[in-house]
Amino acid sequence: MKVAIHQPEHFPYVGFFQKMESCDLFVILDDVKFSKNNFQNRNRFKNSNGIEEWFTIPVPSTANSSIINEIIVKNDKSWKSKICSKLSQNLKVDVSIVYECSDRLIDINMSSINFVREKLGITTPLVLSSELSVAGNKSNKLLNLCKAVGATSYLSGQGGLDYLNKDLFETERIELEIFEPKIKDYYTTLAHIKDYESIRNIS
């Protein structure tokens, strides 16, 4: 069984979903520390004038020292309506339902991921790493997650080349594969839903 693991981004880019569609099980890594200035609470697109814009979920000042699935976002309708209006005007998509689910960042991100999955017709099973109760850091954590779900192959992103301990996976006889997305840009998939069929990347 081929397994991929990825942190829960907010309305992720196309490569996130290409990777999801290329494996048998997709693990959402929600029990690690939040990363400031990453894509866990924000994303971007080009507006109708061709200018790059960000849409961001406000998180507490303490978020950078918190575990992703423990973060509670600001309970304020103003930022939600601002994001919804921005995406509706520029991308012609109504995402209001995504922000009605919860005030937990992980719930909102999972709602955004499932929103796009449904639009793209992706049915790859998902599981949260927190549900697997696996210990370890970096390569050990990923290896233990793979073992917990019975993986025979781990599909890593290209960034994994910088830190993965390949010997650990070889010792456990789990094949290590590197996924290379075929993308036009790193903007949110919301901007590419209509042409996703032409950029599918099934391995």
N, C-alpha and C positions, 0 to 999 in steps of 0.2 A: 504494500500500500504506500502510495506516494503522499507525503505530508508536507505542507507549507505552514510557516508560522510568521505572523506579522502583528505589529502593534496596531491598536484600533485608531485609525486616522479618521478625520472628519470629511465626509464626502471625498474619499480617496481618488487618486489619479488613476488613469486607465491601466497602468502596469499592475496595480494592486489587484484588479479584477481579472486581468489576463493570467496572473499567477494563481489566483483562486480557481480559475477554470481549468488550469493545467494540472491540478492535483486531485487526490481522492478525498482528502480531509484538510480543512483549513482551520488552523488554531489561531484564535485571537489572543495575543499576549497582553492580557489586561492586568496582571499582577506584578508589574515592574514599575519603576519610578517614571513619573511624568517627565517629559523632556520639553523644556521651555524653548520657544521660538522654532518648534517643529510643526508637524501637521496634525497633532492630536486634538487641537482645539481651533483649528483654522484651515483655510485653504484659499485658493485664488483662481481667477479667471480673467479673460480679457473682455472688457465691457464693449458696448456697441460702438464705441469710438476707437477700439483697438488698444485701449490703455489697461494695463494690469491693475486689478483690484483685489483686495483681500476681504474675506468675510470671516469674522472671528467671534468665538464664544468666550466671553469674559470669565476668567477663572480666578480664584483667590490668590493673593500674593504668596501664600504658603504652598501653592500647587507644585512648585519645583522640587519640594522635598516630600511630596505625597505619592502614594501608589495610585496609578491611573484609575482603578475602579473605586477609589475612596473619595475622589474629587466631586464636590457638590458645586455646581455653577450658580451664578447670581440669579436669584429668583425675581427676574424683572422682565416684563413683557416688551420693554422698549428695544432691547437688543435683538430679541427674536423677530419682532415685526420689521426691524431694520434689515436684517439678513434676508427675510422672506421677500421683502419689497425689492431689494437689490437683485436677488436671483430671478425673481419674476420679471422684472423690467429688462434685464440683460440676457437671460437664458431662456425666458418664456417657460418656466417650470414652477409649479406650486409645491413647495416643500414644507408648508406650515405644519403638516401632520408629524413631521420629524421632531419638532420642538415641543410637541404637546405630551410626549411620552413620560418625561421625568425631568428632574433637575440634577440627575447624576450624569456626569460627562460620559461614562461608559455606555449608559442607556441611550443617550442622544447619538453617540457615534455608531452604536450598533443599529439604531433606527435609520441613520443615514446610509449605512452600508447595505442594509436590507432593502431600503428604498431603491437603491441603484441596482442591486441584484435582481429584484423583481422586474425592473424595467428592461434589463439585459437578458432575462431568462436563465440566469445562472442558478443551478441547484446543488452545487457542491456543499456537503454538510459542513456546518460550523460548530466549533466548541470553544468555550472560554478556557484559557489556561488555568484560571483560578478554580475552575470546577475539577481540575485534575489533581490539585494539591501536590504539585511537584516542586522540589527544592533545587537549589543550585544557582549559579551565576553564569552569564554569558554562554559559552559553549556547553557547559555542563547542564545548564537549565534547558537549552534547546534539545540536547541529547536525551535528557530524562523525559521531556515531553514526548519526543518521538517514541521512546521505549514504552511510555504509558499508554499510547494509543496503538501500539503494534506496528509502527512504521517499518517498512523495508527500504524506503528511500526518503531522503530529506531534500526538498526543493528550496534552496536558499536564494536570497536576493544577492545581487552582485556585491553589496556592501559586506556580506558575510566573509568574503575573501580576506578582509582586513583583520578579522579577529577569530574566525572559526578554527578550532583545533581539529584538523582532519583526522588525526590519529585516533581520537576518541570514537569517531564514527566508524572508522575502519575496524577498530577493536570489537565493536558491537555488531559488525557486519550490516551496517546501515549505509546504503549507497548515498553519496553526497553529490547532488546536482546543482548547478548554478543556473538560475533563471535570468534570461535576458529579455526584457520587455521590448515590444515593438510599438513605439509611441511617437507621436508628433511633438508632444510637449508634456510638461508635468502639471498642467492645470487640472482642476477637478473633472472627474468623469462626467459631471452634469453638463459640461460643455461639449461632450463628444458622444452622448447617447445615440443620437441619430445616425452617426457613421461608425458605430462600434462593430457592426458586422464586417466591415471592410478591414478592421484592424485586429480581429481576433488572433490570438497567438496560442493555439493549443499545441502542447508538446506531446 
